[in-house]
């Protein structure tokens, strides 16, 4: 552990570098410290911090910048969430207070709000929906060979998919499939509708050589309805931290943030540290598994919607972001999002 004075110096360096994006010298630190310390003492303490690997000297200046270890120490021991301006809170409440017709609309709006407020890339993942029940199913013909399968669930969500049917499938077989789903699956929760159940029903209720085609269609709709929806907003903001990135790296980074499974796994990974003071997890680029993210940090926050499960929101921004403000924002936002979703679910009880 550092001494109190060393912690104050490290904290001052990080806060000044966050604001000005320039290496921080001893005179700057001296002018900003809340205690009176000589410039010589500060230089000595900065030398100790450098030996410990918490700050680094740049080649072009006598000033210092935080290292990954320095940021990690700051995040584990020194950072405190800041209260944001009242106007920010009012904007969040206002934008979440408009009428929504589906859970996914709320979650998608959450990602947009976070991105707009921070100018970072934002992610929002909806709560688990395996306990949600099927309340209706229908198939709408779009053309001679195309149909839209529509599944309605008890939380008000409507899942639809467009399919192109093989030429050998006829209208009466489609009617059988729709009748079977409404007779056998309506009223069941999504987690009760297993592949084994679907396979048995398709053989017994639909039958014939085309049963497997309908089985595949139904499984796709159920799987999409049960999957947690991930929304991303503000991908263009990645350019703000890409001064040293090649076009190839930028394209790869865009593909990365658009890959739902990978981002979901990153968001779900806990640091596993006992020193976490807040429910907001911060992973630095050096702690993330992809080299493309080396200059970024990922902040994640879980929100709970009671019996309806848990979801996650996240921000991907530069390593030198203002962590106190972002942690304060995510802490407030996750609670407001949970309240909005609980209110929404209450309409269906």
C-alpha positions in Angstrom: 0.0 0.0 0.0 1.0 3.6 -0.6 1.4 6.3 2.0 -1.4 8.9 2.2 0.8 11.4 0.5 1.7 9.0 -2.3 -1.9 8.2 -2.9 -2.8 12.0 -3.1 0.0 12.5 -5.7 -1.1 9.5 -7.8 -4.7 10.6 -7.6 -3.7 14.2 -8.7 -1.6 12.9 -11.6 -4.5 10.7 -12.9 -7.1 13.4 -12.5 -4.9 16.1 -14.3 -4.0 13.7 -17.1 -7.7 12.8 -17.5 -8.6 16.4 -17.9 -5.6 17.7 -20.0 -4.2 14.6 -21.7 -0.7 15.9 -21.1 2.2 14.5 -18.9 2.0 15.9 -15.4 5.0 17.6 -13.8 5.8 18.1 -10.1 4.9 21.8 -10.2 1.4 21.0 -11.5 1.0 18.4 -8.8 2.2 20.9 -6.1 -0.3 23.5 -7.2 -3.2 21.0 -7.1 -2.5 19.0 -3.9 -4.8 19.7 -1.0 -1.7 19.6 1.3 1.4 21.8 1.4 4.4 19.9 0.0 7.6 21.1 -1.5 8.4 20.5 -5.2 11.5 18.5 -4.2 9.4 16.2 -2.0 6.9 15.7 -4.8 9.7 14.8 -7.2 11.0 12.3 -4.7 7.6 10.7 -4.3 7.0 10.7 -8.0 10.3 8.8 -8.4 9.1 6.2 -5.9 5.7 5.9 -7.7 7.7 5.4 -11.0 9.9 2.7 -9.4 6.7 0.9 -8.3 5.4 1.0 -11.9 2.4 3.2 -11.1 3.4 6.1 -13.2 5.6 6.4 -16.3 7.9 9.0 -17.8 7.3 9.9 -21.4 10.1 10.3 -23.9 9.1 13.9 -24.7 8.6 15.4 -21.3 9.8 15.4 -17.7 6.2 14.9 -16.7 4.6 11.6 -15.8 1.5 9.7 -17.0 -0.4 6.9 -15.2 0.5 3.3 -16.0 -2.0 0.4 -16.2 -0.9 -0.6 -12.7 -1.4 3.0 -11.5 -4.9 3.1 -12.9 -5.6 -0.3 -11.3 -4.5 1.0 -7.9 -6.6 4.1 -8.3 -9.7 2.1 -9.2 -9.2 -0.4 -6.4 -8.4 2.1 -3.6 -8.9 5.7 -4.5 -11.7 6.3 -6.9 -15.0 7.7 -5.6 -18.2 8.2 -7.7 -19.1 11.8 -8.3 -22.6 13.2 -8.2 -23.5 14.4 -11.6 -25.2 17.7 -12.5 -29.0 17.7 -11.9 -29.5 18.3 -15.6 -28.0 14.9 -16.4 -30.3 13.1 -14.0 -33.3 14.9 -15.4 -32.4 13.9 -18.9 -32.1 10.3 -18.0 -35.5 10.3 -16.3 -37.1 12.2 -19.2 -35.8 9.8 -21.9 -36.7 6.7 -19.9 -40.1 8.1 -19.1 -41.5 8.0 -22.6 -44.0 5.2 -23.6 -42.4 1.9 -24.6 -44.2 -1.1 -26.0 -41.6 -3.8 -25.5 -38.8 -4.6 -23.1 -36.3 -4.5 -26.0 -37.3 -0.9 -26.8 -36.3 0.1 -23.3 -33.0 -1.7 -23.3 -32.1 -0.3 -26.8 -33.0 3.2 -25.6 -30.7 2.7 -22.6 -27.7 2.1 -24.8 -28.5 5.2 -26.8 -28.9 7.4 -23.7 -25.6 6.2 -22.3 -23.8 6.8 -25.5 -25.3 10.3 -26.0 -24.3 11.3 -22.4 -20.7 10.1 -22.5 -19.7 10.1 -26.2 -18.4 6.5 -25.6 -19.6 3.2 -27.0 -22.5 1.9 -24.9 -23.9 -1.6 -24.5 -27.1 -2.7 -22.9 -28.3 -6.3 -22.4 -31.8 -7.1 -21.4 -32.8 -9.3 -18.5 -33.2 -13.0 -18.9 -36.5 -14.1 -20.3 -36.7 -17.8 -19.8 -39.6 -17.6 -17.3 -41.6 -15.5 -19.8 -44.6 -17.4 -21.3 -45.7 -17.8 -24.9 -49.1 -16.1 -25.2 -49.6 -16.3 -29.0 -48.2 -17.5 -32.3 -49.2 -16.9 -35.9 -47.7 -17.1 -39.4 -48.4 -14.4 -41.9 -47.8 -15.1 -45.7 -45.7 -12.4 -47.3 -45.5 -14.0 -50.8 -45.9 -17.4 -52.4 -42.8 -18.7 -50.6 -42.1 -16.3 -47.8 -43.8 -16.2 -44.4 -43.4 -14.2 -41.2 -43.5 -16.1 -38.0 -44.7 -14.0 -35.1 -44.3 -15.1 -31.4 -45.9 -13.0 -28.6 -44.8 -13.4 -25.0 -46.2 -12.5 -21.6 -43.9 -9.5 -21.1 -45.4 -7.8 -24.2 -42.5 -8.6 -26.5 -43.2 -9.6 -30.1 -40.6 -11.7 -31.8 -40.8 -12.0 -35.6 -38.8 -13.7 -38.3 -39.1 -13.9 -42.0 -38.5 -17.3 -43.6 -38.4 -18.6 -47.2 -40.2 -21.9 -47.4 -39.1 -24.9 -49.5 -41.3 -25.4 -52.6 -42.6 -28.7 -51.3 -44.4 -27.2 -48.2 -48.1 -26.5 -48.6 -50.6 -24.3 -46.9 -52.3 -27.0 -45.0 -49.1 -28.1 -43.4 -48.5 -24.5 -42.3 -51.9 -24.4 -40.7 -51.1 -27.6 -38.8 -47.9 -26.1 -37.4 -49.7 -22.9 -36.2 -52.5 -24.9 -34.6 -50.0 -27.2 -32.9 -48.1 -24.3 -31.4 -51.1 -22.5 -30.2 -52.6 -25.7 -28.7 -49.4 -27.1 -27.1 -47.1 -24.2 -26.5 -49.2 -21.2 -25.5 -49.1 -20.9 -21.7 -45.7 -22.6 -21.4 -42.6 -20.6 -20.3 -39.8 -20.4 -22.8 -37.5 -22.6 -20.7 -40.2 -25.4 -20.7 -40.1 -25.5 -24.5 -37.2 -27.8 -24.9 -35.9 -29.3 -28.2 -37.1 -32.7 -27.1 -40.6 -31.4 -26.5 -40.6 -29.6 -29.9 -39.4 -32.7 -31.7 -42.1 -34.9 -30.1 -44.8 -32.4 -31.0 -43.7 -31.9 -34.5 -43.7 -35.6 -35.2 -47.1 -36.3 -33.5 -49.0 -33.2 -34.5 -47.5 -32.2 -37.8 -45.9 -35.4 -39.0 -44.9 -36.2 -42.6 -41.7 -35.7 -44.3 -41.6 -31.9 -43.7 -41.9 -32.0 -39.9 -38.2 -31.3 -39.6 -38.5 -28.1 -41.6 -41.2 -26.8 -39.3 -39.3 -28.0 -36.2 -36.3 -25.9 -37.3 -38.4 -22.8 -37.9 -40.1 -23.1 -34.5 -36.8 -23.7 -32.7 -35.4 -20.5 -34.3 -38.3 -18.4 -33.2 -38.2 -19.8 -29.6 -34.4 -19.4 -29.3 -34.5 -15.8 -30.5 -37.3 -15.0 -28.0 -35.4 -16.6 -25.1 -32.0 -15.1 -25.9 -30.9 -12.0 -24.1 -30.9 -9.0 -26.5 -27.7 -7.0 -26.8 -27.8 -3.5 -28.1 -24.8 -1.3 -29.0 -24.8 2.4 -29.6 -22.1 5.0 -30.4 -19.7 2.8 -32.3 -18.5 5.9 -34.2 -17.1 7.2 -30.8 -14.4 4.6 -31.1 -12.7 7.0 -33.5 -12.1 9.4 -30.6 -9.5 7.1 -29.2 -8.0 5.8 -32.4 -5.2 8.3 -33.2 -2.6 5.5 -33.3 -4.8 2.9 -34.9 -4.5 1.6 -38.4 -7.6 1.4 -40.7 -7.3 -2.4 -40.4 -7.4 -2.2 -36.6 -10.4 0.1 -36.7 -12.3 -2.2 -39.0 -11.5 -5.1 -36.6 -12.6 -3.1 -33.6 -15.9 -2.3 -35.3 -16.5 -5.9 -36.0 -15.5 -6.8 -32.4 -18.1 -4.4 -30.8 -20.7 -5.8 -33.1 -20.1 -9.4 -32.1 -22.8 -10.0 -29.5 -21.4 -13.2 -28.0 -17.9 -11.8 -27.4 -19.1 -8.5 -25.9 -21.6 -10.5 -23.7 -18.7 -12.6 -22.4 -16.6 -9.5 -21.7 -19.5 -7.9 -19.9 -20.2 -11.0 -17.8 -16.6 -11.4 -16.7 -16.0 -10.3 -13.1 -12.6 -9.1 -12.0 -12.9 -11.3 -8.9 -11.4 -8.7 -6.7 -12.4 -8.4 -3.0 -11.4 -4.7 -3.1 -14.3 -3.6 -5.3 -15.9 -0.8 -3.5 -18.8 -0.2 -5.9 -21.1 -2.3 -8.0 -19.4 -0.9 -11.2 -16.7 -3.2 -12.5 -13.8 -1.6 -14.5 -11.5 -3.6 -16.7 -8.5 -1.9 -18.2 -7.3 -2.6 -21.8 -4.4 -4.5 -20.4 -6.9 -6.8 -18.6 -9.1 -7.4 -21.6 -8.4 -10.5 -23.8 -8.2 -8.7 -27.1 -5.2 -6.6 -28.1 -7.5 -4.2 -30.1 -8.9 -3.0 -26.7 -5.5 -2.1 -25.2 -6.2 1.7 -25.2 -9.7 1.3 -23.8 -11.5 0.5 -20.6 -14.7 -1.4 -20.1 -17.1 -0.4 -17.3 -19.9 -2.8 -16.6 -22.9 -2.6 -14.2 -25.5 -5.2 -13.5 -29.1 -4.2 -12.8 -31.8 -6.4 -11.2 -35.4 -6.6 -12.2 -36.5 -8.9 -9.4 -38.1 -12.1 -10.5 -37.6 -11.1 -14.1 -33.9 -11.6 -13.9 -30.8 -9.4 -14.3 -29.3 -7.5 -17.2 -26.1 -5.5 -17.8 -25.1 -2.1 -19.1 -21.6 -1.2 -20.1 -19.4 1.6 -21.5 -16.3 1.2 -23.7 -14.1 4.3 -23.6 -10.5 5.5 -23.5 -8.3 4.4 -20.6 -7.9 8.0 -19.4 -11.6 8.5 -19.1 -13.0 10.4 -16.0 -13.7 7.3 -13.9 -15.4 9.1 -11.0 -18.0 10.6 -13.3 -18.6 7.5 -15.3 -18.9 5.3 -12.2 -21.4 7.7 -10.7 -23.3 7.8 -14.0 -23.6 4.0 -14.3 -24.5 3.6 -10.7 -27.5 6.0 -11.1 -28.4 4.8 -14.5 -28.6 1.1 -13.6 -31.1 1.9 -10.8 -33.2 4.1 -13.0 -33.3 1.4 -15.8 -34.3 -1.2 -13.2 -37.1 0.9 -12.0 -38.4 1.5 -15.5 -38.3 -2.2 -16.3 -40.0 -3.2 -13.1 -42.7 -0.6 -13.8 -43.1 -2.0 -17.3 -43.4 -5.6 -16.2 -45.9 -4.5 -13.6 -48.3 -3.8 -16.4 -48.5 -7.5 -17.3 -49.2 -8.8 -13.8 
